[in-house]
Amino acid sequence: MLCGLARKSGRSTVAVATFFPIAILTHHLVHPTLYTEACPGNVPCYTPVYPSATTTASLVLLAALSIAAARTIPKLVEEATSPKSTNNKEPDNSRAYARQTSQFFSGLLFALGLHISQMAHPAKVASFLSFPNMQQWDPSLALVMIFGVLPNLIEIQRKGFGSSPSFAPKFSLPTKTIKDIDAKFVAGAAAFGVGWGLTGTCPGPAVLRALAQPVWGALWIGGFWLGGKMVF
């Protein structure tokens, strides 16, 4: 959703349009009270809770430092690992190291976003899936989706994929289009929706949660992997 919708991918649009309503329906059927740990029902779940000034300043500083590091350190790695010799037979690994560094910071920023927004908190996600019951619905995660998709959409429309990225010869983009959608694709999106509605967990947050709960992570990610092998 975050990557595909920003690229205006037809396949991603169909997937999101499939798994979102199914996840909502599953959550309503399995948890009819819609009460969760994140929204116990004593106050409306949409009631805003604002961070303190100290927390706000800490979050802004963390975001600024993370973005600055992600934009500067990979370039420094490229410069530090660039070959000093002019012998063309020697492989140039500087871009590979810089690319790996860039990938690390991309994962770090994504993980911080999941943790701070509580996307890795199943009860928080479940409360978001309580729509359209306004008393139990937590709309805050909609902001994660808006600010996750919209900036990427604007940046992609501004730059496009014509020029190569900083540390790779070209962008690695899916080649399939909306014409490649078949019954298996829709069934997979629907199965994901059922799983998301049941547990409030999807793969990205599951990996993050697995670091804190290794046993749970081994079971969840193992089941996710095994299910994929059985289906495909």
N, C-alpha and C positions, 0 to 999 in steps of 0.2 A: 504493500500500500504506500509506504513512505517513498520508496524509490520509483515504483511504477507509475503512480498517479502524477508524480512530478514530471515524468517523461511523457505524460499523456498516452500511456500504454493502454490499448484496448483490452488486452488480456488481463491486466491488473484491474481495470475498471470492472470487468465482468466478475473477476474473483472477489473483489470487495463487495460488489452488489449481491453476491451469493452468500459469502460467509457472515456478513454483518447481520442481516435479518435472521439467519438461521441461529447464530450465536445468541441473539436477543430472545428468540423463541425458545431455544433450549434452556436458557437461564430462567425464563419465566415458568417453564414447565417443571423443571427440576427443583427450583427454589421459589415456590409460589408466594411465600411471605415477602420475598425480595429483601429481607433484612440481612445485612452483612456486618462483619466486624468493623468495616469502615463506615457503615451507615446503620447504626443499631435501631434508629427509629425515634429517638427522643427529640430530635430536631430534624427539620427537613434537610435532606442530603445535599441540596443545592446551596445551603447556607455557606457563604464564603468565609474562609479562615485565612487571615493575612499573617504573613511571617513578621517577626519583630524586625526592628531596624538593623540589629546586629546580624540576624540571619540573612536579611536581604543584602546587606553589604558583603557578607561572606559569599553568597551565591554569585553576586555580580563579579566579585574578585576572582572566584574560581572559574567562572565562564571566561572572563577576559584572559586569565593566565593560560587556560586550556587552549583557547583559540590562538593566542599568540604563539604558544609552543608548537601547535600543529602547523602553523604557517611558516615558522622559522627553523625549527630543528631539522626537519627533513632536508632542507636546503644546505644546512651546515653539515649534515652527514654526507651529502653528495660531494661537497667541497673537500671534506676531510678524507674521503675514500677514493677520490678521483686519482687515476694512475699518474705517477710523476714521470714515467718513462714514455717516450714517443714510439716505442715498439708496438706496432699495430697488432702483433700476434698475441699480445697479452689481453685477456678478457677484461672489459670494463664493467666491474661490478658496482660502480658507484651509484648508478641509477637503481639497481636492484636493492641495494641497502637503503637508499633513500625511499624507495617505494615501500619497502617493508616497514620503515619508520613511519611513513605516512599512513599505512594501513593500521599500525598500532594506535596512532593518535585518533584515527577515525573510529576504531573500536572503543577507545577510551571515552571519547566524547559521547558516543552512542550509549555506552554503559552508564555514564554519569547522568545523561538525560533520562534513561529508564529508571535509575535509582531515585533521582530527585523528584521526578514527576510521579513516582510510585507506580509506574507501569509494571514493575516487577512484583507488585503487591496484589495477589489474586483478588482479595476482597475489594480493593479499589476498582479493579477492572470489572468485577461482578456488579458493583454499584453503577458503573457506567452503562452496563448492559441492562439495567432495570428500566430504561426508557420503554414506553412513554409514561410510566408511573412517576409523576413529578415529585411526589413526596420522597421516593426512594432513589431517584435518579441523581447521580453525581455527574454533572456536565463538564467537570474540569478537564477530563482527559480529551475532550474535543479540542481544547487549546493545543494539546500535544500534537494532534493530527494536523491542525491548521498551520501551526508554526513549524511543523516538520515538513509539510508538503509545499506550502506557499513559497517560502524563500527558495527552495530548490527549483520550483516551477519558474519563478522569476529569473533565477540565475541561468537555468537551462535555456530559457527563451532568449536571454540576453547574449549568451555565449555560444550555445549550441554544442555540437560534438564534431564540428568540422576540423578544428585544430586538435593536435594530440595533447594529452594531459602532461603534467610536469615530468613525471618519472616513468612513463610508459610510451611505447610507440603509437598506441591507439587506445580508445576506450573499449572496454569489454562489455558489449551490450548484447542483450538477447536478440536472436535473429527471428524468433517466431512472432507472428502477428495475430490479430484477432481472427484471421481466417483459419488459424491452426487450432482454434478452440474446438474440443470434442467433448463427448459425454464423460470421459475419464477426467478431464480437466475440471469440469463443473462438479463432478462427484468428489474430487479431491478438495475443492474449495468448500463444498458442503460439509465434508468430514471434518475439515479444519474448524468450521463454524460450530459444529457439535462439540468438538473437544474444547474449544475456547469458551463456549457457553457453560460447559460442565465444570471446568477448573479455573477459568479466568487467567489461563496461562498460555502464552504462545512461545515459539522457539527462542527469540532474542532474550526476553526476560527470564526464560527457563535456564539459559546458560548462565546468566548473572546470578540467579538464585542458587544454582547448583554449586557455585563457589562457596556459598555460605552453608548450604545443606547438601553435602556430597552424596549421602545415601539417597535422599530424595532425587537429586539430580541424576544419579546413575539409573534409577528406576524410570524416571520420566523420559530422559533423553534416550535411554536404551529402548524403551517402548516406542518412542517416536521413530527411531532408526529402524527398528524391526518392522513396524507398520509400513514404513516406506518400502522396505525390501519385499514385503509380502504382496503389496499392491502393484509395484512397478517392476 
